[in-house]
């Protein structure tokens, strides 16, 4: 019986880790390279990339999100969201409207003046027209 319970706990832990990235306490740089399924279009209209920061104090951050056209004329909104507890709903920190251009376009999110106390960050890409692809996310955190 103990083995079954341990197995279920491990399976649940593995499934929840796939849903979001957990940044180790000693790590302050996060990079993600988009894959083919990181596309917003007709079938998928919203893409979320959640990161649990795992930091004990307030932080400063710089984030760079790159998006590219899959089809000409793609547009989307790119939002940075935060929350403190896992059971909270995300609060939008900042939103940009991205208008395609055929090449990768970078959107920057920064907070270098006042520390923020979010424990979770989420990059949310919402399709508004045609198809776009998340190319990469780079996040730098400072204490």
Long-range contacts (C-beta under 8 A, 24 or more apart in sequence): 19-50, 20-50, 20-51, 20-52, 20-120, 21-49, 21-50, 21-51, 21-52, 22-51, 22-52, 22-54, 23-51, 23-52, 23-53, 23-54, 23-55, 23-141, 24-54, 25-54, 25-55, 25-56, 28-140, 28-141, 28-142, 28-143, 29-138, 29-139, 29-140, 29-141, 30-137, 30-138, 30-139, 30-141, 31-136, 31-137, 31-138, 31-139, 32-136, 32-137, 32-138, 33-135, 33-136, 34-133, 34-134, 34-135, 34-136, 34-137, 38-133, 38-134, 39-70, 39-131, 39-132, 39-133, 39-134, 40-76, 40-125, 40-126, 40-127, 40-131, 40-132, 40-133, 40-134, 41-70, 41-71, 41-127, 41-130, 41-131, 41-132, 42-131, 44-127, 45-126, 45-127, 46-124, 46-125, 46-126, 46-127, 47-124, 47-125, 47-126, 47-134, 48-122, 48-123, 48-124, 48-125, 49-122, 49-123, 49-134, 49-137, 50-120, 50-121, 50-122, 50-123, 51-120, 51-121, 51-122, 51-123, 51-139, 52-86, 52-119, 52-120, 53-118, 53-119, 53-120, 53-121, 53-141, 54-119, 55-119, 55-141, 55-143, 57-115, 57-143, 58-115, 58-116, 58-117, 59-115, 59-116, 59-117, 59-118, 59-141, 59-142, 59-143, 60-111, 60-112, 60-113, 60-115, 60-116, 60-141, 60-142, 60-143, 61-109, 61-110, 61-111, 61-116, 61-121, 61-139, 61-140, 61-141, 61-142, 62-108, 62-109, 62-110, 62-111, 62-112, 62-139, 62-140, 62-142, 63-108, 63-109, 63-110, 63-121, 63-123, 63-137, 63-138, 63-139, 63-140, 64-106, 64-107, 64-108, 64-109, 64-136, 64-137, 64-138, 64-139, 65-106, 65-107, 65-108, 65-109, 65-123, 65-125, 65-134, 65-136, 65-137, 66-104, 66-105, 66-106, 66-107, 66-134, 66-135, 66-136, 66-137, 67-98, 67-104, 67-105, 67-107, 67-125, 67-132, 67-133, 67-134, 67-135, 68-100, 68-103, 68-104, 68-105, 68-132, 68-133, 68-135, 69-100, 69-101, 69-102, 69-103, 69-130, 69-131, 69-132, 69-133, 70-130, 70-131, 70-132, 70-133, 71-130, 71-131, 72-100, 72-102, 72-130, 73-100, 73-129, 73-130, 74-100, 74-127, 74-129, 74-130, 74-131, 74-132, 75-99, 75-100, 75-127, 75-128, 75-129, 75-130, 75-132, 76-125, 76-126, 76-127, 76-128, 76-129, 76-132, 77-125, 77-126, 77-128, 78-107, 78-123, 78-124, 78-125, 79-123, 79-124, 79-125, 79-126, 80-109, 80-121, 80-122, 80-123, 80-124, 81-121, 81-122, 81-123, 81-124, 82-116, 82-118, 82-120, 82-121, 82-122, 83-118, 83-119, 83-120, 83-122, 84-117, 84-118, 84-119, 84-120, 85-119, 86-120, 90-120, 90-122, 90-124, 93-118, 97-128, 98-132, 100-130, 100-132, 104-135, 112-142
